[in-house]
């Protein structure tokens, strides 16, 4: 795991994997059948407009709060995040034929993180329920306990979702962090670890049957922590 100062560059969080695509991106380098799937999740702050290049090719980003995908040649690729002509972050990434990788862009034009992991097939949607995960992209945030609960529920021990919720959560290849929940209106609360002190609140978020969501903890331009919702399907 590589740490890049969150005050120095644009955010790209992690290459989780995904098993489904949302929309094609013709700017990605492709070569027919010898390719994998790259999924881009845009959890950037509103108005942030970095340039993402893969192997020197400018890749169009999906709108904030949404995702997009396309084929990417099997092999090794270089990702670059730029602000104008200035290269802010680079990462070398490999993808297998028929493999899946997901880049989650998070932060602001003055923040950046770059985490990498491997295949994640749990993103496949369900027909009668929603799937949701929490992704932590702020290395200097305090340790918290994450709660996900219906607006009609209390944020008690029965609604704890991730404990502890620390930097990098949601990027583990063995535990991508997806949970299954019935449709409804949900809130996300982050409490200081082991306490009832609420540090961050997000929502309400509407989860419908068949939805897949990532709720991303990020730091905004004012320096405050916030939860950003990205719909994956």
Secondary structure by P-SEA (a helix, b strand, c coil): ccccccccbbbbccccccccccccccccccccccbbbbbbbbcccccbbbbbbcccbbbbbccccccccccccccbbbbbbbccccccbbbbbbbcccbbbbbbbbcccccbbbbbbcccccccccccbbbbbbbbccccccbbbbbbbcccccccccccccccccccccccccccbbbbbccccbbbbbccccccccccccccccccccbbbbbccccccccbbbbbbbbcc
